[in-house]
Structures are given as structure tokens and as C-alpha cells.
Amino acid sequence: MKKAAKRGGVRLVRKRRSPALHLALTALLLVAGAGLFFYSQWPLLAPEPPAELLAEEGQEGPAGSLYDQVDAALAELGLEPGSVRKARGVSLSSTGEVGDRIAVRVPADLPLMELNLYLSRLVERSGGRVLSAVERQRGQQVEIHCEAGQPTLFVLQREPELRRRAGQIALLLAEAAQGPGRWRLLERCCALRPPLGLALFPEGERLGEVLDLAQGRGHQVLVYRMVDPENRPAPEALRQQLRLDLKRVPEAMGVDLPGLDAALTAEVLREARKSELVFVDRGAALDFDAGQMAREAKARTVQLDLYLDQEDNRAAVEKRLWELAELAAQRGQALGLGQARESTLLALEAVLPRLEARGFRLIPLSQLAR
């Protein structure tokens, strides 16, 4: 007998649900629950990290076992030795499997997925294979099970309060003297990962093409003119020349004029303020305080921290780049100046990807302006 009730003068009847409907709803809930369980255990598919984080294709890893290689490999990502704990011949699971356990405290500025893929590639280059990668603790931990001579378990634990020792680096490359290889060198400058500052001669050949390349890659351009200390122009002549240069390079965000004395610097600073340009202060190379003059003139400046290639040698430039990185780690920011020549470009092409992998960040020259 169906139960009925009157509500507001309308007779309501509660209908029985079909048993088939109950079965369908129950099955749907069971399927959803099973799906959630298996999803939480599914191996992660990490996105591709920046190419600089990974070794070049075909490159062999360091000699020795995966257990021996991992410290040097993680140092390339800027991880301190104290961030890694290793143990050999320990139990890896409840099944009694025994192998190597490598626990890594992961800084907040290094995405877990990038480290996951980096270590997976390291395992492969060592002749091993990854068996699984499982996310735990709501994404704060990743376990990577692999076989590399013997069972190995990586435990990557996110540490929100931990940061890598790194900083921000700005680079200014000044065009070298005119010559037959100039265009090729400038092309390579523009091909470097942005953002860089490129100081260019306004009279340079194919200037328009260089400017298009530089801006297309996201680099910033400055007017570059070398002033002969033995034959300096009059202030008025330099002012007129600078205005002409800026017409040739309207994209310029700053000026770099080495060789100025105090009187000419004052003239350039007035023009820089008027045109809202950044003035490059070469600091120790001057026998007067250009920074103080800029503050008095209310002109924006960037101050050089380190010359990269006073010695035209790739190894020497690489060493200076690491010194620049150390300055950036200490101060938070640092500016390095180099020339667009072969040894400098080779050093930049080799070192910049490693610095970025360690957590250093290239910033536009204008970000240092004050």
C-alpha cells in the first residue's frame, strides 16, 4: 500500500526506487573509489624540464656506480652535500627487498618533477632503469624505485623552508672591434638565452638585422661608443654625437661609453636623464665617483661588479663567471661585463646553463637600474 500525505492541498506519493537503480549507484561509487586509489599509486609523468637541467643527448655520466655518481650530479642542481643522505644494503620495502636508499631534501625553488626527471635520466645514463615513481604526502614526497646494478630507492622530500644558494645575474656584452667575424659573433650573442644587455656600435654593419635579432630574442640594447682617453671630444661634440647615435638605435635602453672623464660623464648623464636611459657605471675603472654624479643628476645607473674577460681565454672567463655567481649568491644580485668575442662566448655557452640549473636566474639589465 503506497503511503500518501496531504501538503497544501496536494496529495503527494513517495515512489519506491527501482532495485536496478540502487545497484547502478553502488557500482558507480565502487568504481570511483577504485579509480581514486589507483590514481594515487600511479607512476608520475613529469613535464619536460628546461634543457639546461639535463645532460646533453648521448653524454655519458661520471665513472662509477649510480650510488657514487649521485652526489656530483645533485651538486649540479645546487644541492648542498648535507641535503643528501645515502645508505647501502638497507631494507627498501615491507617485502624485505635490500638495496641502496638515497634520501634528498629538496629546496622549495627546485620543482620535484624536474628533479624526478633529472634523476631518471641519470639512472638511464648509468645503464639502469626506472621501475616506478610514486607521489606521496599530497605531492610533498616522491619515491623513485629503480634498478641500477642493484635495487635503489630515491626518496625526494620537499622542504618548504629550504632554498638553494643562488642569486640573480645580469650580463652586459659589449661589441668587440669591427672585423670579418663580427656578424657571426653577434649572431651567437643573440642566440644566448635571454635576457642579456648588448652594447652595440651605432655605425656597425647590418645594425638593423642585429637589432631585430636581439629584440626578437628578448635582449636589451645599449648604445656603445668607446672614447679615446688621449683624444676626448668636447662636451658639446659628444652631446651631438650621442643624440645622433640614439636616432640610429631608437630601441636603446641605455648607454655605455668607456673612457669618459668627469666632465664628459656629467654631459652624458644629462642626456641619459633627458632620454630616460640607463647609464653604465664602470666603477673601479674610473678615477671619479660616477655613481654619486648620477644620483646628483637624478639619472638611472647600473654599476658593474666584475669584468669577465680582461684575459682573453675561455678557462679564465669561465672562472670569472663562477666568481660572478658567488657575488650574486652573497649579495642577491651581480652584474658582469664581457666582450662579444670567441673565448667569452664559448665560456658563456658552457657555464650559463649550469648556473641556471643551480638556481641562478638571469635578469634584464634594467632590473638593476637605480
N, C-alpha and C positions, 0 to 999 in steps of 0.2 A: 504494500500500500504506500503510495507516494505521500510524503508529508507536505502539507501546504500551509501557508500563512498569509494573513491579510496585512498589507502595509500600504497605508494611504489609499485604501480602497482598491488596491490592485492585488490580485491573487498571484503569489509567487510560488513556483515549484522548483525545488532543488533536484537537478537531474543527476543520476549516477554516471560516473566516468567509466568509460569502457576499460576492461582489463587490458586490452591491447595497448591503450594509451599509457597506462601505468608501466607496462613492460618497456615501451619505447622510451619513456622518460628515464627510467632506471638505467637502461643500456646507454643512453646518451651521457648520463653522469659518470658511469664507469669508464667510458671511452675518454672523456675529458680528463678524468683523474689520471688514467694511464698515460695520456699524452703529456700532461704536466710532469709526471715522474720521469719519463724517458727523456723529455727535453732538458731537464735539469742535469742529466748524466751525459748528454750528447757531446762529442768532441767539438771544441770550438773551431770556428772558421775565422781566423784573424784576418783583418784587412791588410793589404799590402802596405808596409811602412815606406817612408822615404827611401829612395835607392841608396842614399848615402849611409843608411844604417846597416846595409848588408854588404857582404864581401862581393867583389866583382865575380861575374859568372866564370866558373872554371878555376877560381883561385883556390889553392889548397890551404887547409887550416894549418896551424902550427904543428910541429912534430910532437908525438906523444899521444897518450890516450885522451879521451874526452874529459876525464877527471882532471888531467894535468892541464889541458888547454883552457878550461873554463875561466880561470882567474884572469888571464890575459885578455880573453875575449870580452869579459864583462867590464874590464878596465877601459876598453874602447868605447863603452857606453857611459863612462864617467862614474862607474860604481866603485866605491872605496873598498879596500880589502875587508874591512870589518863588516861589510854588507853581505858577505858570503860565508856560509858555514857548510863544511863538507865532512862526510863520514863514509868510510869504506866498510863493506861487509856487514851491513846492518839490515834489519828486517824492514821490508818495504810495504808489506800489506799483511792483512789478517790471515792470508793463505800460507804465510811463512816464507815467501819469496825473499831472497837475500841479495843485496847489491849495493850500489853507491847511492847515497842520498845527498843532494845539493840544495840547500835552502838559501834563498835570495831575498833580502829585504829590498823591496822595490820603491824608489822615491816617487813622490806624487807627480813629478814632472816627466816621468817616463811611463807612457801607456803600457799596461800589462800586455795588450795584444801585440804591440811592437816587439816587446821582449820575448814573448811566446814564439813569434815567427823567427826572430833572430836566433834563438836557441835551437829551434827546429832545423834551420839551415846549417847551424854549426854541427848538429848531430849528423846530418846528411853528409857534410864535407868530411866528417871523421869516419865515414864508412858505416854509420849506424842507421837506424830508422826509428821514427816516432810511432809508438803504438797507440797512444791516446793523449788527449789534453782535456781536462775536466775543470770546469769553473765551480768554485765553492764559495761559501760565505758571502753570498749575494754579490759576486763579482769582485771581491776583495782578495781572492786567492785563486791561483791556477796551479794544477798539478799536471806535469808532463811526464808520462811514462814512456821510456824509450829503451831500445836495445843497442848498445854500442860496445861490443866486446863482452859486456855483462849488463844485467839489468840496472837501469839508472832512473832515479826519480828526482825531477826538479820540483821544488815547491816554491812558487813565486808569491810572496806575501806583500800586499800593498801596505805602505807605511805613510799615512797622510801627513805626518809631521816632518818627514824626511825629504830633503832636496839635494840635488846634485850640486857640486861646487862648480858653478859656471857663472856666466855673465853675458852682457851684451857687447858686441863688437861692431864698430863702424870702420869701413875701409875706404880710403881715397887713393885712386890710381891716377897718377899724372902721366900725360902723354910724353913719351921719350922723344928724342930728337928725330927730325924728319929723316926718312931713309926708305930704301926699296921694300923692306919688310913691314913698314908701318901699318898698312891696311890689314894684313894678316894678324898682327899683334892686337890691333884694336878689335877685330872680329872676335878673337879669343877672350878679350876683356869683356865684351858684351855678352859672350856665351856663359860667363861665370854666373853662378847662382846669385840672384839679386837679394837685397838691394846694395849696390856699390855707388860710390861717388866717382865720376870720371871727369878729370880736369883736362880739357881739350884746347889745342891751339885754334884760335878763330880762323887762321888762314890755312888750315890743314886741307889737303886734297880730299875730295869725296866727303866733305864735312857733313853734308845733308844726309848721306847714307849712314854715316856713323851715328848721327843724332837719332835717325829713325830706328836703327838697331838698338841703341842704348835705351831709348824710351819704350820701345816695344818690349824689352826685357824687364822694364821696371827699375832701371838705374837712374840716378840723378846726375845731371850735367853741370859742370862749372866752367867758367872762362879761365883759361890758363895762359899766363904770359910771364916769361922769365925776364927779369930786369937785370941788366948788367951793372953790378956794383961799381965798375970802373967808368961807366958811361951812362949814368942815370939821366932820364929826361927831366925837363922842368915840370913842376906840378900841373901847370895848365896843359902842357902837351900830353901828359899821362891821362889827365881827365878826358881830353878829347879822344884819345886812343881807346880808353875803356868804354866810352859811350859807343864808339864805332864797333868795338868787339861785341857789345851786348846787342847791337842791332843784328849782327851776324849770327849770334846764338841767343835768340829770344827765349829759348827754353831754359837758359841758365838759372840755377837757383843760388849760385854763389860765385865767388871769385878767389882764385889762388894765384898770387903774384909774388913769388920768391925774389929776394934781392932788394926789397924796398928799404929805404931809411925811414926815420921817424916822420919827416915832412911829407914824403910820398904816401906813407901809411895813413896819415891824417886825411890826405886828399881822397884816397881810395875808400876810407871809412865813411866819409861824407857821401860819396856816390853810392856806396853799399846801402846806407840807411835810406837814401832817397829812393833807390830802386827796390828796396826790401830784399836785399841779397844777403847771403851769409859770407862772412869774411873768414878765411882760413888763417888762424894764428899759429905760426910755426914755432912759437915758444922759444926754446933754448937756442935756436938758430939766429935769434935777433938779439941785438945789444940794447934793446929798449923794451918797455912793457907794453906790447901791443894790446894785451887784454884790458889793461887799465884805460888805454886810449879808446878802445871800443866801448867800454862802459860809459866813458865821458861823452862819446859821440852818440850813444844810445843805438849802436849798431849791433846786430846779431853776429856772434862768432862761434867757431868750433876750434878747440885747441888740440893740437897734435900731441899725442902721448909717446909715440915710438916711430922712428924711421925703420922701415923693414929691409931695405936693400942698399944701404950705403956700401955694402960689399956685394958685388955682382956675382953671386954664387948661390946655386939652388940650396945647398945644405945650410948655408948661413942664413938665407931668408926663411927657411923652414924653422930654424932655431928661434929666429926673431918672432915668428908668428906664434910659437908656443909661449914666448915671453909676453907677447901682447895678450894672449889668453889668460896668463897668470895675473896680469894687471887688471883685466876685466873681472876676474874672479874676486880679486881683492877689493876693487872699487865699485864694482857693479857695471861699469861701462869703460870702454877704452877705444881710442881712435889710432889707427895705424896708417902710415903713408908709404906707398911704394910707387915704382915706375912701371909703365907698360912695356916690359922687356921680357925676353925669353926666360931667364932664370927665375924672375919673380912670378911669372905666370905658371911655370912648372911647379913651384912651391905652393902657390895658391890652389892649384888644381889637386895637389896631393893632400894638403893639410885641411882645407876648409870643410870637406865632407867629414873628416874625423872630428873636427871641433863641433860641428853641428850634431853629430851622433852623440857626443858627450854632453849635450845640453846647452852649448853656447848658441846664441841667437844673433844673426846678422841684422843690423838695424840701419835705417836710412841715415845718411849724414845729417840731415835736417833735424833728426830727433835729438842730436847732441847740442844743437844750437841754443845759445843763451844770450 
